[in-house]
């Protein structure tokens, strides 16, 4: 999952270039029920390096079109699993 990133006005250091790893893609399937979310797929990313300063990321589709919104339109930050020592983002 992910968390919203609150932007702050003023000067801040430039974030480092993120190093994301695609960890999983699950395609949805239509089960025929209009009330089901079974057709929603999942994209899982892992952030290999964590910036020492708070940083948010914006994702967008750069080519093609989609019926539904895939990515959150505002900056987000990865959820951190301290036990597994990974930062990850899950889109669904």
PyMOL Python script that loads the backbone (N, CA, C, O; Angstrom):
from pymol import cmd

cmd.read_pdbstr("""\
ATOM      1  N   UNK A   1       0.836  -1.166   0.000  1.00  0.00           N
ATOM      2  CA  UNK A   1       0.000   0.000   0.000  1.00  0.00           C
ATOM      3  C   UNK A   1       0.886   1.237   0.000  1.00  0.00           C
ATOM      4  O   UNK A   1       2.109   1.148  -0.110  1.00  0.00           O
ATOM      5  N   UNK A   2       0.248   2.379   0.124  1.00  0.00           N
ATOM      6  CA  UNK A   2       1.011   3.614   0.164  1.00  0.00           C
ATOM      7  C   UNK A   2       0.336   4.600   1.097  1.00  0.00           C
ATOM      8  O   UNK A   2      -0.791   4.386   1.544  1.00  0.00           O
ATOM      9  N   UNK A   3       1.035   5.673   1.380  1.00  0.00           N
ATOM     10  CA  UNK A   3       0.508   6.737   2.226  1.00  0.00           C
ATOM     11  C   UNK A   3       0.550   8.034   1.446  1.00  0.00           C
ATOM     12  O   UNK A   3       1.426   8.230   0.604  1.00  0.00           O
ATOM     13  N   UNK A   4      -0.404   8.930   1.726  1.00  0.00           N
ATOM     14  CA  UNK A   4      -0.368  10.246   1.094  1.00  0.00           C
ATOM     15  C   UNK A   4       0.872  10.987   1.570  1.00  0.00           C
ATOM     16  O   UNK A   4       1.316  10.817   2.706  1.00  0.00           O
ATOM     17  N   UNK A   5       1.416  11.797   0.700  1.00  0.00           N
ATOM     18  CA  UNK A   5       2.588  12.599   1.032  1.00  0.00           C
ATOM     19  C   UNK A   5       2.151  14.053   1.089  1.00  0.00           C
ATOM     20  O   UNK A   5       1.652  14.590   0.100  1.00  0.00           O
ATOM     21  N   UNK A   6       2.330  14.688   2.226  1.00  0.00           N
ATOM     22  CA  UNK A   6       1.958  16.084   2.382  1.00  0.00           C
ATOM     23  C   UNK A   6       3.097  16.969   1.884  1.00  0.00           C
ATOM     24  O   UNK A   6       4.209  16.925   2.410  1.00  0.00           O
ATOM     25  N   UNK A   7       2.805  17.771   0.864  1.00  0.00           N
ATOM     26  CA  UNK A   7       3.826  18.679   0.349  1.00  0.00           C
ATOM     27  C   UNK A   7       3.895  19.914   1.230  1.00  0.00           C
ATOM     28  O   UNK A   7       2.893  20.334   1.809  1.00  0.00           O
ATOM     29  N   UNK A   8       5.081  20.487   1.324  1.00  0.00           N
ATOM     30  CA  UNK A   8       5.294  21.682   2.129  1.00  0.00           C
ATOM     31  C   UNK A   8       5.901  22.756   1.251  1.00  0.00           C
ATOM     32  O   UNK A   8       6.801  22.488   0.454  1.00  0.00           O
ATOM     33  N   UNK A   9       5.410  23.963   1.399  1.00  0.00           N
ATOM     34  CA  UNK A   9       5.953  25.069   0.618  1.00  0.00           C
ATOM     35  C   UNK A   9       7.285  25.503   1.205  1.00  0.00           C
ATOM     36  O   UNK A   9       7.533  25.350   2.401  1.00  0.00           O
ATOM     37  N   UNK A  10       8.133  26.044   0.347  1.00  0.00           N
ATOM     38  CA  UNK A  10       9.440  26.495   0.786  1.00  0.00           C
ATOM     39  C   UNK A  10      10.532  25.696   0.105  1.00  0.00           C
ATOM     40  O   UNK A  10      10.262  24.825  -0.722  1.00  0.00           O
ATOM     41  N   UNK A  11      11.744  25.997   0.457  1.00  0.00           N
ATOM     42  CA  UNK A  11      12.858  25.294  -0.178  1.00  0.00           C
ATOM     43  C   UNK A  11      13.107  23.963   0.515  1.00  0.00           C
ATOM     44  O   UNK A  11      12.945  23.828   1.727  1.00  0.00           O
ATOM     45  N   UNK A  12      13.498  23.004  -0.276  1.00  0.00           N
ATOM     46  CA  UNK A  12      13.841  21.692   0.258  1.00  0.00           C
ATOM     47  C   UNK A  12      14.907  21.087  -0.642  1.00  0.00           C
ATOM     48  O   UNK A  12      15.021  21.461  -1.809  1.00  0.00           O
ATOM     49  N   UNK A  13      15.687  20.155  -0.109  1.00  0.00           N
ATOM     50  CA  UNK A  13      16.722  19.537  -0.940  1.00  0.00           C
ATOM     51  C   UNK A  13      16.102  18.726  -2.071  1.00  0.00           C
ATOM     52  O   UNK A  13      15.007  18.181  -1.928  1.00  0.00           O
ATOM     53  N   UNK A  14      16.804  18.651  -3.184  1.00  0.00           N
ATOM     54  CA  UNK A  14      16.339  17.869  -4.328  1.00  0.00           C
ATOM     55  C   UNK A  14      16.421  16.388  -3.966  1.00  0.00           C
ATOM     56  O   UNK A  14      17.451  15.923  -3.478  1.00  0.00           O
ATOM     57  N   UNK A  15      15.323  15.639  -4.207  1.00  0.00           N
ATOM     58  CA  UNK A  15      15.374  14.215  -3.871  1.00  0.00           C
ATOM     59  C   UNK A  15      16.287  13.452  -4.820  1.00  0.00           C
ATOM     60  O   UNK A  15      16.509  13.862  -5.959  1.00  0.00           O
ATOM     61  N   UNK A  16      16.808  12.338  -4.328  1.00  0.00           N
ATOM     62  CA  UNK A  16      17.637  11.493  -5.183  1.00  0.00           C
ATOM     63  C   UNK A  16      16.741  10.723  -6.150  1.00  0.00           C
ATOM     64  O   UNK A  16      15.546  10.563  -5.902  1.00  0.00           O
ATOM     65  N   UNK A  17      17.318  10.249  -7.246  1.00  0.00           N
ATOM     66  CA  UNK A  17      16.554   9.483  -8.225  1.00  0.00           C
ATOM     67  C   UNK A  17      16.128   8.159  -7.588  1.00  0.00           C
ATOM     68  O   UNK A  17      16.964   7.431  -7.053  1.00  0.00           O
ATOM     69  N   UNK A  18      14.831   7.846  -7.644  1.00  0.00           N
ATOM     70  CA  UNK A  18      14.383   6.598  -7.016  1.00  0.00           C
ATOM     71  C   UNK A  18      14.805   5.373  -7.811  1.00  0.00           C
ATOM     72  O   UNK A  18      14.962   5.430  -9.031  1.00  0.00           O
ATOM     73  N   UNK A  19      14.984   4.279  -7.112  1.00  0.00           N
ATOM     74  CA  UNK A  19      15.329   3.005  -7.731  1.00  0.00           C
ATOM     75  C   UNK A  19      14.227   2.012  -7.380  1.00  0.00           C
ATOM     76  O   UNK A  19      14.307   1.318  -6.366  1.00  0.00           O
ATOM     77  N   UNK A  20      13.191   1.948  -8.228  1.00  0.00           N
ATOM     78  CA  UNK A  20      12.067   1.050  -7.993  1.00  0.00           C
ATOM     79  C   UNK A  20      12.298  -0.278  -8.688  1.00  0.00           C
ATOM     80  O   UNK A  20      12.882  -0.342  -9.770  1.00  0.00           O
ATOM     81  N   UNK A  21      11.830  -1.331  -8.050  1.00  0.00           N
ATOM     82  CA  UNK A  21      11.866  -2.664  -8.633  1.00  0.00           C
ATOM     83  C   UNK A  21      10.420  -3.144  -8.765  1.00  0.00           C
ATOM     84  O   UNK A  21       9.653  -3.090  -7.804  1.00  0.00           O
ATOM     85  N   UNK A  22      10.057  -3.607  -9.943  1.00  0.00           N
ATOM     86  CA  UNK A  22       8.744  -4.191 -10.145  1.00  0.00           C
ATOM     87  C   UNK A  22       8.766  -5.578  -9.516  1.00  0.00           C
ATOM     88  O   UNK A  22       9.513  -6.449  -9.963  1.00  0.00           O
ATOM     89  N   UNK A  23       7.956  -5.789  -8.484  1.00  0.00           N
ATOM     90  CA  UNK A  23       7.986  -7.073  -7.787  1.00  0.00           C
ATOM     91  C   UNK A  23       6.858  -7.997  -8.192  1.00  0.00           C
ATOM     92  O   UNK A  23       6.975  -9.212  -8.038  1.00  0.00           O
ATOM     93  N   UNK A  24       5.755  -7.444  -8.713  1.00  0.00           N
ATOM     94  CA  UNK A  24       4.648  -8.313  -9.073  1.00  0.00           C
ATOM     95  C   UNK A  24       3.607  -7.571  -9.903  1.00  0.00           C
ATOM     96  O   UNK A  24       3.358  -6.386  -9.681  1.00  0.00           O
ATOM     97  N   UNK A  25       3.003  -8.266 -10.853  1.00  0.00           N
ATOM     98  CA  UNK A  25       1.845  -7.776 -11.590  1.00  0.00           C
ATOM     99  C   UNK A  25       0.805  -8.887 -11.567  1.00  0.00           C
ATOM    100  O   UNK A  25       1.075 -10.006 -12.001  1.00  0.00           O
ATOM    101  N   UNK A  26      -0.370  -8.582 -11.066  1.00  0.00           N
ATOM    102  CA  UNK A  26      -1.485  -9.527 -11.087  1.00  0.00           C
ATOM    103  C   UNK A  26      -2.584  -8.922 -11.933  1.00  0.00           C
ATOM    104  O   UNK A  26      -3.099  -7.852 -11.610  1.00  0.00           O
ATOM    105  N   UNK A  27      -2.944  -9.583 -13.001  1.00  0.00           N
ATOM    106  CA  UNK A  27      -4.024  -9.124 -13.860  1.00  0.00           C
ATOM    107  C   UNK A  27      -5.354  -9.550 -13.256  1.00  0.00           C
ATOM    108  O   UNK A  27      -5.494 -10.663 -12.750  1.00  0.00           O
ATOM    109  N   UNK A  28      -6.334  -8.638 -13.317  1.00  0.00           N
ATOM    110  CA  UNK A  28      -7.675  -8.960 -12.838  1.00  0.00           C
ATOM    111  C   UNK A  28      -8.405  -9.825 -13.851  1.00  0.00           C
ATOM    112  O   UNK A  28      -7.968  -9.970 -14.993  1.00  0.00           O
ATOM    113  N   UNK A  29      -9.514 -10.394 -13.423  1.00  0.00           N
ATOM    114  CA  UNK A  29     -10.348 -11.177 -14.332  1.00  0.00           C
ATOM    115  C   UNK A  29     -11.805 -10.851 -14.030  1.00  0.00           C
ATOM    116  O   UNK A  29     -12.180 -10.678 -12.871  1.00  0.00           O
ATOM    117  N   UNK A  30     -12.602 -10.768 -15.045  1.00  0.00           N
ATOM    118  CA  UNK A  30     -14.008 -10.430 -14.891  1.00  0.00           C
ATOM    119  C   UNK A  30     -14.777 -11.671 -14.462  1.00  0.00           C
ATOM    120  O   UNK A  30     -14.856 -12.651 -15.203  1.00  0.00           O
ATOM    121  N   UNK A  31     -15.348 -11.623 -13.250  1.00  0.00           N
ATOM    122  CA  UNK A  31     -16.118 -12.773 -12.777  1.00  0.00           C
ATOM    123  C   UNK A  31     -17.605 -12.650 -13.116  1.00  0.00           C
ATOM    124  O   UNK A  31     -18.411 -13.487 -12.711  1.00  0.00           O
ATOM    125  N   UNK A  32     -17.963 -11.595 -13.863  1.00  0.00           N
ATOM    126  CA  UNK A  32     -19.335 -11.420 -14.303  1.00  0.00           C
ATOM    127  C   UNK A  32     -20.210 -10.642 -13.338  1.00  0.00           C
ATOM    128  O   UNK A  32     -21.336 -10.291 -13.690  1.00  0.00           O
ATOM    129  N   UNK A  33     -19.743 -10.365 -12.154  1.00  0.00           N
ATOM    130  CA  UNK A  33     -20.530  -9.622 -11.169  1.00  0.00           C
ATOM    131  C   UNK A  33     -20.214  -8.135 -11.281  1.00  0.00           C
ATOM    132  O   UNK A  33     -19.053  -7.735 -11.186  1.00  0.00           O
ATOM    133  N   UNK A  34     -21.239  -7.323 -11.481  1.00  0.00           N
ATOM    134  CA  UNK A  34     -21.020  -5.878 -11.614  1.00  0.00           C
ATOM    135  C   UNK A  34     -20.534  -5.246 -10.316  1.00  0.00           C
ATOM    136  O   UNK A  34     -19.923  -4.177 -10.344  1.00  0.00           O
ATOM    137  N   UNK A  35     -20.791  -5.877  -9.201  1.00  0.00           N
ATOM    138  CA  UNK A  35     -20.409  -5.312  -7.907  1.00  0.00           C
ATOM    139  C   UNK A  35     -19.053  -5.811  -7.410  1.00  0.00           C
ATOM    140  O   UNK A  35     -18.616  -5.456  -6.316  1.00  0.00           O
ATOM    141  N   UNK A  36     -18.402  -6.623  -8.209  1.00  0.00           N
ATOM    142  CA  UNK A  36     -17.137  -7.210  -7.802  1.00  0.00           C
ATOM    143  C   UNK A  36     -15.960  -6.338  -8.236  1.00  0.00           C
ATOM    144  O   UNK A  36     -16.056  -5.578  -9.200  1.00  0.00           O
ATOM    145  N   UNK A  37     -14.873  -6.459  -7.524  1.00  0.00           N
ATOM    146  CA  UNK A  37     -13.623  -5.781  -7.903  1.00  0.00           C
ATOM    147  C   UNK A  37     -12.637  -6.772  -8.506  1.00  0.00           C
ATOM    148  O   UNK A  37     -11.440  -6.491  -8.578  1.00  0.00           O
ATOM    149  N   UNK A  38     -13.126  -7.920  -8.937  1.00  0.00           N
ATOM    150  CA  UNK A  38     -12.243  -8.959  -9.444  1.00  0.00           C
ATOM    151  C   UNK A  38     -11.481  -8.535 -10.690  1.00  0.00           C
ATOM    152  O   UNK A  38     -10.430  -9.096 -10.999  1.00  0.00           O
ATOM    153  N   UNK A  39     -12.009  -7.541 -11.411  1.00  0.00           N
ATOM    154  CA  UNK A  39     -11.330  -7.103 -12.632  1.00  0.00           C
ATOM    155  C   UNK A  39     -10.178  -6.148 -12.353  1.00  0.00           C
ATOM    156  O   UNK A  39      -9.454  -5.764 -13.272  1.00  0.00           O
ATOM    157  N   UNK A  40     -10.005  -5.766 -11.101  1.00  0.00           N
ATOM    158  CA  UNK A  40      -8.902  -4.872 -10.743  1.00  0.00           C
ATOM    159  C   UNK A  40      -7.621  -5.670 -10.597  1.00  0.00           C
ATOM    160  O   UNK A  40      -7.591  -6.672  -9.882  1.00  0.00           O
ATOM    161  N   UNK A  41      -6.579  -5.245 -11.257  1.00  0.00           N
ATOM    162  CA  UNK A  41      -5.283  -5.894 -11.117  1.00  0.00           C
ATOM    163  C   UNK A  41      -4.465  -5.200 -10.050  1.00  0.00           C
ATOM    164  O   UNK A  41      -4.921  -4.234  -9.439  1.00  0.00           O
ATOM    165  N   UNK A  42      -3.268  -5.687  -9.828  1.00  0.00           N
ATOM    166  CA  UNK A  42      -2.362  -5.101  -8.838  1.00  0.00           C
ATOM    167  C   UNK A  42      -0.980  -4.942  -9.439  1.00  0.00           C
ATOM    168  O   UNK A  42      -0.486  -5.827 -10.138  1.00  0.00           O
ATOM    169  N   UNK A  43      -0.363  -3.806  -9.161  1.00  0.00           N
ATOM    170  CA  UNK A  43       1.020  -3.541  -9.536  1.00  0.00           C
ATOM    171  C   UNK A  43       1.778  -3.322  -8.236  1.00  0.00           C
ATOM    172  O   UNK A  43       1.413  -2.449  -7.449  1.00  0.00           O
ATOM    173  N   UNK A  44       2.816  -4.092  -8.002  1.00  0.00           N
ATOM    174  CA  UNK A  44       3.597  -3.968  -6.773  1.00  0.00           C
ATOM    175  C   UNK A  44       5.007  -3.489  -7.111  1.00  0.00           C
ATOM    176  O   UNK A  44       5.682  -4.062  -7.967  1.00  0.00           O
ATOM    177  N   UNK A  45       5.435  -2.446  -6.437  1.00  0.00           N
ATOM    178  CA  UNK A  45       6.780  -1.898  -6.619  1.00  0.00           C
ATOM    179  C   UNK A  45       7.497  -1.901  -5.273  1.00  0.00           C
ATOM    180  O   UNK A  45       6.880  -1.717  -4.224  1.00  0.00           O
ATOM    181  N   UNK A  46       8.790  -2.109  -5.321  1.00  0.00           N
ATOM    182  CA  UNK A  46       9.616  -2.005  -4.116  1.00  0.00           C
ATOM    183  C   UNK A  46      10.654  -0.923  -4.356  1.00  0.00           C
ATOM    184  O   UNK A  46      11.310  -0.896  -5.397  1.00  0.00           O
ATOM    185  N   UNK A  47      10.794  -0.041  -3.393  1.00  0.00           N
ATOM    186  CA  UNK A  47      11.794   1.016  -3.468  1.00  0.00           C
ATOM    187  C   UNK A  47      13.086   0.469  -2.890  1.00  0.00           C
ATOM    188  O   UNK A  47      13.159   0.162  -1.701  1.00  0.00           O
ATOM    189  N   UNK A  48      14.106   0.347  -3.727  1.00  0.00           N
ATOM    190  CA  UNK A  48      15.377  -0.256  -3.288  1.00  0.00           C
ATOM    191  C   UNK A  48      16.197   0.674  -2.407  1.00  0.00           C
ATOM    192  O   UNK A  48      16.903   0.215  -1.509  1.00  0.00           O
ATOM    193  N   UNK A  49      16.108   1.970  -2.654  1.00  0.00           N
ATOM    194  CA  UNK A  49      16.855   2.934  -1.848  1.00  0.00           C
ATOM    195  C   UNK A  49      15.881   3.947  -1.271  1.00  0.00           C
ATOM    196  O   UNK A  49      14.983   4.417  -1.970  1.00  0.00           O
ATOM    197  N   UNK A  50      16.052   4.279  -0.020  1.00  0.00           N
ATOM    198  CA  UNK A  50      15.165   5.226   0.649  1.00  0.00           C
ATOM    199  C   UNK A  50      15.915   6.523   0.859  1.00  0.00           C
ATOM    200  O   UNK A  50      17.001   6.544   1.439  1.00  0.00           O
ATOM    201  N   UNK A  51      15.310   7.623   0.372  1.00  0.00           N
ATOM    202  CA  UNK A  51      15.907   8.948   0.528  1.00  0.00           C
ATOM    203  C   UNK A  51      15.896   9.336   2.001  1.00  0.00           C
ATOM    204  O   UNK A  51      14.937   9.033   2.712  1.00  0.00           O
ATOM    205  N   UNK A  52      16.940   9.996   2.463  1.00  0.00           N
ATOM    206  CA  UNK A  52      16.998  10.381   3.873  1.00  0.00           C
ATOM    207  C   UNK A  52      16.024  11.516   4.199  1.00  0.00           C
ATOM    208  O   UNK A  52      15.647  11.702   5.356  1.00  0.00           O
ATOM    209  N   UNK A  53      15.621  12.268   3.184  1.00  0.00           N
ATOM    210  CA  UNK A  53      14.636  13.330   3.372  1.00  0.00           C
ATOM    211  C   UNK A  53      13.256  12.810   2.968  1.00  0.00           C
ATOM    212  O   UNK A  53      13.151  11.950   2.094  1.00  0.00           O
ATOM    213  N   UNK A  54      12.196  13.327   3.600  1.00  0.00           N
ATOM    214  CA  UNK A  54      10.850  12.907   3.186  1.00  0.00           C
ATOM    215  C   UNK A  54      10.631  13.243   1.707  1.00  0.00           C
ATOM    216  O   UNK A  54      10.929  14.354   1.270  1.00  0.00           O
ATOM    217  N   UNK A  55      10.114  12.290   0.948  1.00  0.00           N
ATOM    218  CA  UNK A  55       9.898  12.500  -0.478  1.00  0.00           C
ATOM    219  C   UNK A  55       8.625  11.770  -0.904  1.00  0.00           C
ATOM    220  O   UNK A  55       8.324  10.681  -0.414  1.00  0.00           O
ATOM    221  N   UNK A  56       7.888  12.388  -1.821  1.00  0.00           N
ATOM    222  CA  UNK A  56       6.685  11.772  -2.371  1.00  0.00           C
ATOM    223  C   UNK A  56       6.892  11.519  -3.852  1.00  0.00           C
ATOM    224  O   UNK A  56       7.718  12.177  -4.484  1.00  0.00           O
ATOM    225  N   UNK A  57       6.156  10.579  -4.412  1.00  0.00           N
ATOM    226  CA  UNK A  57       6.290  10.211  -5.817  1.00  0.00           C
ATOM    227  C   UNK A  57       4.944  10.332  -6.515  1.00  0.00           C
ATOM    228  O   UNK A  57       3.897  10.070  -5.924  1.00  0.00           O
ATOM    229  N   UNK A  58       4.986  10.730  -7.772  1.00  0.00           N
ATOM    230  CA  UNK A  58       3.796  10.794  -8.604  1.00  0.00           C
ATOM    231  C   UNK A  58       3.996   9.815  -9.754  1.00  0.00           C
ATOM    232  O   UNK A  58       5.016   9.860 -10.440  1.00  0.00           O
ATOM    233  N   UNK A  59       3.032   8.936  -9.964  1.00  0.00           N
ATOM    234  CA  UNK A  59       3.088   7.957 -11.043  1.00  0.00           C
ATOM    235  C   UNK A  59       2.022   8.311 -12.063  1.00  0.00           C
ATOM    236  O   UNK A  59       0.956   8.817 -11.713  1.00  0.00           O
ATOM    237  N   UNK A  60       2.317   8.041 -13.329  1.00  0.00           N
ATOM    238  CA  UNK A  60       1.348   8.332 -14.370  1.00  0.00           C
ATOM    239  C   UNK A  60       1.531   7.374 -15.538  1.00  0.00           C
ATOM    240  O   UNK A  60       2.610   6.821 -15.753  1.00  0.00           O
ATOM    241  N   UNK A  61       0.449   7.194 -16.285  1.00  0.00           N
ATOM    242  CA  UNK A  61       0.511   6.406 -17.514  1.00  0.00           C
ATOM    243  C   UNK A  61       1.061   7.334 -18.583  1.00  0.00           C
ATOM    244  O   UNK A  61       0.479   8.389 -18.837  1.00  0.00           O
ATOM    245  N   UNK A  62       2.168   6.968 -19.216  1.00  0.00           N
ATOM    246  CA  UNK A  62       2.804   7.853 -20.192  1.00  0.00           C
ATOM    247  C   UNK A  62       2.438   7.512 -21.631  1.00  0.00           C
ATOM    248  O   UNK A  62       2.703   8.301 -22.539  1.00  0.00           O
ATOM    249  N   UNK A  63       1.844   6.368 -21.848  1.00  0.00           N
ATOM    250  CA  UNK A  63       1.449   5.992 -23.201  1.00  0.00           C
ATOM    251  C   UNK A  63       0.208   5.119 -23.120  1.00  0.00           C
ATOM    252  O   UNK A  63       0.114   4.249 -22.253  1.00  0.00           O
ATOM    253  N   UNK A  64      -0.746   5.345 -24.017  1.00  0.00           N
ATOM    254  CA  UNK A  64      -1.960   4.547 -24.032  1.00  0.00           C
ATOM    255  C   UNK A  64      -3.041   5.167 -23.161  1.00  0.00           C
ATOM    256  O   UNK A  64      -2.855   6.243 -22.593  1.00  0.00           O
ATOM    257  N   UNK A  65      -4.159   4.485 -23.065  1.00  0.00           N
ATOM    258  CA  UNK A  65      -5.285   4.972 -22.268  1.00  0.00           C
ATOM    259  C   UNK A  65      -5.808   3.847 -21.386  1.00  0.00           C
ATOM    260  O   UNK A  65      -5.557   2.670 -21.645  1.00  0.00           O
ATOM    261  N   UNK A  66      -6.531   4.223 -20.352  1.00  0.00           N
ATOM    262  CA  UNK A  66      -7.144   3.251 -19.454  1.00  0.00           C
ATOM    263  C   UNK A  66      -8.584   3.665 -19.185  1.00  0.00           C
ATOM    264  O   UNK A  66      -8.916   4.849 -19.239  1.00  0.00           O
ATOM    265  N   UNK A  67      -9.426   2.700 -18.898  1.00  0.00           N
ATOM    266  CA  UNK A  67     -10.818   3.001 -18.551  1.00  0.00           C
ATOM    267  C   UNK A  67     -10.908   3.617 -17.169  1.00  0.00           C
ATOM    268  O   UNK A  67     -11.702   4.529 -16.940  1.00  0.00           O
ATOM    269  N   UNK A  68     -10.106   3.129 -16.259  1.00  0.00           N
ATOM    270  CA  UNK A  68     -10.157   3.567 -14.872  1.00  0.00           C
ATOM    271  C   UNK A  68      -8.859   4.257 -14.478  1.00  0.00           C
ATOM    272  O   UNK A  68      -7.828   4.090 -15.130  1.00  0.00           O
ATOM    273  N   UNK A  69      -8.923   5.019 -13.423  1.00  0.00           N
ATOM    274  CA  UNK A  69      -7.728   5.651 -12.877  1.00  0.00           C
ATOM    275  C   UNK A  69      -6.885   4.567 -12.215  1.00  0.00           C
ATOM    276  O   UNK A  69      -7.387   3.799 -11.395  1.00  0.00           O
ATOM    277  N   UNK A  70      -5.617   4.507 -12.569  1.00  0.00           N
ATOM    278  CA  UNK A  70      -4.728   3.499 -11.995  1.00  0.00           C
ATOM    279  C   UNK A  70      -3.943   4.078 -10.821  1.00  0.00           C
ATOM    280  O   UNK A  70      -3.833   3.460  -9.762  1.00  0.00           O
ATOM    281  N   UNK A  71      -3.403   5.269 -11.030  1.00  0.00           N
ATOM    282  CA  UNK A  71      -2.522   5.857 -10.028  1.00  0.00           C
ATOM    283  C   UNK A  71      -3.201   7.024  -9.324  1.00  0.00           C
ATOM    284  O   UNK A  71      -3.996   7.750  -9.919  1.00  0.00           O
ATOM    285  N   UNK A  72      -2.877   7.188  -8.066  1.00  0.00           N
ATOM    286  CA  UNK A  72      -3.356   8.303  -7.268  1.00  0.00           C
ATOM    287  C   UNK A  72      -2.791   9.590  -7.867  1.00  0.00           C
ATOM    288  O   UNK A  72      -1.597   9.633  -8.164  1.00  0.00           O
ATOM    289  N   UNK A  73      -3.590  10.636  -8.056  1.00  0.00           N
ATOM    290  CA  UNK A  73      -3.118  11.830  -8.767  1.00  0.00           C
ATOM    291  C   UNK A  73      -2.187  12.752  -7.965  1.00  0.00           C
ATOM    292  O   UNK A  73      -1.608  13.676  -8.535  1.00  0.00           O
ATOM    293  N   UNK A  74      -2.037  12.522  -6.684  1.00  0.00           N
ATOM    294  CA  UNK A  74      -1.194  13.376  -5.841  1.00  0.00           C
ATOM    295  C   UNK A  74       0.032  12.600  -5.376  1.00  0.00           C
ATOM    296  O   UNK A  74       0.071  11.375  -5.489  1.00  0.00           O
ATOM    297  N   UNK A  75       1.039  13.309  -4.851  1.00  0.00           N
ATOM    298  CA  UNK A  75       2.244  12.612  -4.387  1.00  0.00           C
ATOM    299  C   UNK A  75       1.927  11.587  -3.296  1.00  0.00           C
ATOM    300  O   UNK A  75       1.105  11.833  -2.413  1.00  0.00           O
ATOM    301  N   UNK A  76       2.583  10.454  -3.373  1.00  0.00           N
ATOM    302  CA  UNK A  76       2.445   9.401  -2.366  1.00  0.00           C
ATOM    303  C   UNK A  76       3.824   8.976  -1.901  1.00  0.00           C
ATOM    304  O   UNK A  76       4.826   9.245  -2.564  1.00  0.00           O
ATOM    305  N   UNK A  77       3.867   8.318  -0.769  1.00  0.00           N
ATOM    306  CA  UNK A  77       5.138   7.764  -0.294  1.00  0.00           C
ATOM    307  C   UNK A  77       4.942   6.289  -0.012  1.00  0.00           C
ATOM    308  O   UNK A  77       3.839   5.870   0.340  1.00  0.00           O
ATOM    309  N   UNK A  78       5.976   5.506  -0.157  1.00  0.00           N
ATOM    310  CA  UNK A  78       5.868   4.064   0.070  1.00  0.00           C
ATOM    311  C   UNK A  78       5.543   3.754   1.527  1.00  0.00           C
ATOM    312  O   UNK A  78       5.936   4.491   2.431  1.00  0.00           O
ATOM    313  N   UNK A  79       4.831   2.672   1.742  1.00  0.00           N
ATOM    314  CA  UNK A  79       4.655   2.137   3.083  1.00  0.00           C
ATOM    315  C   UNK A  79       5.925   1.370   3.411  1.00  0.00           C
ATOM    316  O   UNK A  79       6.488   0.689   2.554  1.00  0.00           O
ATOM    317  N   UNK A  80       6.367   1.483   4.641  1.00  0.00           N
ATOM    318  CA  UNK A  80       7.621   0.834   5.031  1.00  0.00           C
ATOM    319  C   UNK A  80       7.310  -0.343   5.939  1.00  0.00           C
ATOM    320  O   UNK A  80       6.603  -0.200   6.936  1.00  0.00           O
ATOM    321  N   UNK A  81       7.841  -1.506   5.588  1.00  0.00           N
ATOM    322  CA  UNK A  81       7.732  -2.699   6.408  1.00  0.00           C
ATOM    323  C   UNK A  81       9.077  -2.848   7.112  1.00  0.00           C
ATOM    324  O   UNK A  81      10.035  -3.373   6.544  1.00  0.00           O
ATOM    325  N   UNK A  82       9.132  -2.381   8.348  1.00  0.00           N
ATOM    326  CA  UNK A  82      10.397  -2.376   9.070  1.00  0.00           C
ATOM    327  C   UNK A  82      10.895  -3.789   9.361  1.00  0.00           C
ATOM    328  O   UNK A  82      12.101  -4.015   9.450  1.00  0.00           O
ATOM    329  N   UNK A  83       9.973  -4.740   9.510  1.00  0.00           N
ATOM    330  CA  UNK A  83      10.366  -6.121   9.772  1.00  0.00           C
ATOM    331  C   UNK A  83      11.104  -6.714   8.574  1.00  0.00           C
ATOM    332  O   UNK A  83      12.130  -7.375   8.733  1.00  0.00           O
ATOM    333  N   UNK A  84      10.571  -6.471   7.363  1.00  0.00           N
ATOM    334  CA  UNK A  84      11.192  -6.999   6.153  1.00  0.00           C
ATOM    335  C   UNK A  84      12.230  -6.036   5.582  1.00  0.00           C
ATOM    336  O   UNK A  84      12.943  -6.380   4.640  1.00  0.00           O
ATOM    337  N   UNK A  85      12.316  -4.839   6.144  1.00  0.00           N
ATOM    338  CA  UNK A  85      13.246  -3.799   5.710  1.00  0.00           C
ATOM    339  C   UNK A  85      13.047  -3.442   4.233  1.00  0.00           C
ATOM    340  O   UNK A  85      14.009  -3.324   3.474  1.00  0.00           O
ATOM    341  N   UNK A  86      11.773  -3.273   3.842  1.00  0.00           N
ATOM    342  CA  UNK A  86      11.462  -2.867   2.476  1.00  0.00           C
ATOM    343  C   UNK A  86      10.450  -1.727   2.487  1.00  0.00           C
ATOM    344  O   UNK A  86       9.624  -1.613   3.392  1.00  0.00           O
ATOM    345  N   UNK A  87      10.534  -0.901   1.471  1.00  0.00           N
ATOM    346  CA  UNK A  87       9.539   0.132   1.221  1.00  0.00           C
ATOM    347  C   UNK A  87       8.815  -0.282  -0.048  1.00  0.00           C
ATOM    348  O   UNK A  87       9.454  -0.585  -1.056  1.00  0.00           O
ATOM    349  N   UNK A  88       7.509  -0.298  -0.011  1.00  0.00           N
ATOM    350  CA  UNK A  88       6.790  -0.761  -1.192  1.00  0.00           C
ATOM    351  C   UNK A  88       5.544   0.061  -1.458  1.00  0.00           C
ATOM    352  O   UNK A  88       4.991   0.706  -0.568  1.00  0.00           O
ATOM    353  N   UNK A  89       5.122   0.015  -2.713  1.00  0.00           N
ATOM    354  CA  UNK A  89       3.908   0.687  -3.158  1.00  0.00           C
ATOM    355  C   UNK A  89       3.074  -0.351  -3.897  1.00  0.00           C
ATOM    356  O   UNK A  89       3.588  -1.088  -4.739  1.00  0.00           O
ATOM    357  N   UNK A  90       1.804  -0.403  -3.582  1.00  0.00           N
ATOM    358  CA  UNK A  90       0.889  -1.343  -4.207  1.00  0.00           C
ATOM    359  C   UNK A  90      -0.256  -0.557  -4.832  1.00  0.00           C
ATOM    360  O   UNK A  90      -0.956   0.177  -4.134  1.00  0.00           O
ATOM    361  N   UNK A  91      -0.453  -0.701  -6.132  1.00  0.00           N
ATOM    362  CA  UNK A  91      -1.554  -0.043  -6.827  1.00  0.00           C
ATOM    363  C   UNK A  91      -2.583  -1.094  -7.186  1.00  0.00           C
ATOM    364  O   UNK A  91      -2.229  -2.188  -7.625  1.00  0.00           O
ATOM    365  N   UNK A  92      -3.847  -0.775  -7.006  1.00  0.00           N
ATOM    366  CA  UNK A  92      -4.881  -1.735  -7.367  1.00  0.00           C
ATOM    367  C   UNK A  92      -6.075  -1.069  -7.974  1.00  0.00           C
ATOM    368  O   UNK A  92      -7.041  -1.741  -8.335  1.00  0.00           O
TER     369      UNK A  92
END
""", "prot")
cmd.dss("prot")
cmd.show_as("cartoon", "prot")
cmd.util.cbc("prot")
cmd.orient("prot")
